[in-house]
Amino acid sequence: MGRRIAIVEDEAAIRANYADAFTRQGYEVAAYADRPSALAAFARRLPELAIIDIGL
């Protein structure tokens, strides 16, 4: 199993907090501020886990 996580969160501070926490645990983290940028990235390569703001 891979260790790639995608975070989709429009609040910059929350996005950075999640990214920092998972990076410290050894995960490769990709963070996106909005749905279109996340979907474009997911079309190229899917993460093993996506954490998505429910409002997006």
C-alpha positions in Angstrom: 0.0 0.0 0.0 1.2 3.5 -0.9 1.6 6.4 1.4 0.0 9.2 -0.7 -2.6 11.4 0.8 -4.5 14.2 -0.9 -6.1 17.0 1.2 -8.8 19.2 -0.3 -9.5 22.1 1.9 -10.2 25.8 1.1 -9.1 27.1 4.5 -5.3 27.6 4.1 -4.5 27.2 7.8 -6.4 23.9 8.1 -4.9 22.6 4.9 -1.4 23.4 6.1 -2.1 21.8 9.5 -3.3 18.5 8.0 -0.4 18.5 5.5 2.2 19.1 8.3 0.7 16.5 10.5 0.7 13.8 7.8 4.1 14.7 6.5 5.6 14.3 10.0 4.2 10.8 10.0 6.0 10.0 6.8 3.2 10.4 4.3 3.5 12.0 0.9 0.9 14.8 0.9 -0.6 16.8 -1.9 -2.8 19.7 -0.8 -5.4 21.4 -2.9 -7.4 24.6 -2.2 -10.4 23.7 -4.4 -12.3 21.0 -6.2 -11.2 21.7 -9.8 -7.5 21.6 -9.0 -7.9 18.3 -7.0 -10.0 16.7 -9.8 -7.3 17.6 -12.3 -4.6 16.0 -10.2 -6.8 13.0 -9.5 -7.2 12.5 -13.3 -3.5 12.1 -13.5 -2.9 9.9 -10.4 -5.2 8.9 -7.6 -4.0 9.1 -4.0 -4.5 6.1 -1.6 -6.5 8.4 0.7 -8.3 11.7 0.1 -9.4 14.0 2.9 -12.0 16.3 1.5 -13.7 19.3 3.1 -17.4 18.4 3.0 -18.4 21.8 1.7 -16.3 21.4 -1.4 
